[in-house]
């Protein structure tokens, strides 16, 4: 099943800029990420769409990450998680990463807190002579299920 979303048009543009095609397999992969509800492992992506082949999912995730359509979230377990980039979804959020089970869940900050965090990070970047484009915040610890 294909999800009707303007994100597909944006992914297509990103791929064309890199001289890549938006194949049906890549489209199904983006569909899985759209409907997955959060950062997903490759196993979770494959479970959502039985038409995807594991080897092509690996290759396509690398390409989609390179063109800026997918973000890879590295955890301490053996499985990275993948999600569509914030610039595609317009959903600024952060992650809670469990060091025990590897689960990754999203969380958002109140607008006022996010604004103060942005200001503080801009000051740090400016002091270091760094041109800040965006930020990601991962909280690493033990989830409630593992405690």
Secondary structure in CASP SS format (residue, H / E / C, confidence):
PFRMAT SS
TARGET T0000
AUTHOR 0000-0000-0000
METHOD secondary structure of the structure
MODEL  1
X C 1.00
X C 1.00
X C 1.00
X C 1.00
X C 1.00
X H 1.00
X H 1.00
X H 1.00
X H 1.00
X H 1.00
X H 1.00
X H 1.00
X H 1.00
X H 1.00
X H 1.00
X H 1.00
X H 1.00
X C 1.00
X C 1.00
X C 1.00
X C 1.00
X C 1.00
X C 1.00
X H 1.00
X H 1.00
X H 1.00
X H 1.00
X H 1.00
X H 1.00
X H 1.00
X H 1.00
X H 1.00
X H 1.00
X H 1.00
X H 1.00
X C 1.00
X C 1.00
X C 1.00
X C 1.00
X E 1.00
X C 1.00
X H 1.00
X H 1.00
X H 1.00
X H 1.00
X H 1.00
X H 1.00
X H 1.00
X C 1.00
X C 1.00
X C 1.00
X C 1.00
X C 1.00
X H 1.00
X H 1.00
X H 1.00
X H 1.00
X H 1.00
X H 1.00
X H 1.00
X H 1.00
X H 1.00
X H 1.00
X H 1.00
X H 1.00
X H 1.00
X C 1.00
X C 1.00
X C 1.00
X E 1.00
X E 1.00
X E 1.00
X E 1.00
X C 1.00
X C 1.00
X C 1.00
X C 1.00
X C 1.00
X C 1.00
X C 1.00
X E 1.00
X E 1.00
X E 1.00
X E 1.00
X C 1.00
X H 1.00
X H 1.00
X H 1.00
X H 1.00
X C 1.00
X C 1.00
X C 1.00
X C 1.00
X E 1.00
X E 1.00
X E 1.00
X E 1.00
X E 1.00
X C 1.00
X C 1.00
X C 1.00
X C 1.00
X C 1.00
X E 1.00
X E 1.00
X E 1.00
X E 1.00
X C 1.00
X C 1.00
X C 1.00
X H 1.00
X H 1.00
X H 1.00
X H 1.00
X H 1.00
X H 1.00
X H 1.00
X H 1.00
X H 1.00
X H 1.00
X H 1.00
X H 1.00
X H 1.00
X H 1.00
X H 1.00
X H 1.00
X H 1.00
X C 1.00
X C 1.00
X C 1.00
X C 1.00
X C 1.00
X C 1.00
X C 1.00
X C 1.00
X C 1.00
X C 1.00
X E 1.00
X E 1.00
X E 1.00
X E 1.00
X C 1.00
X C 1.00
X C 1.00
X C 1.00
X C 1.00
X C 1.00
END
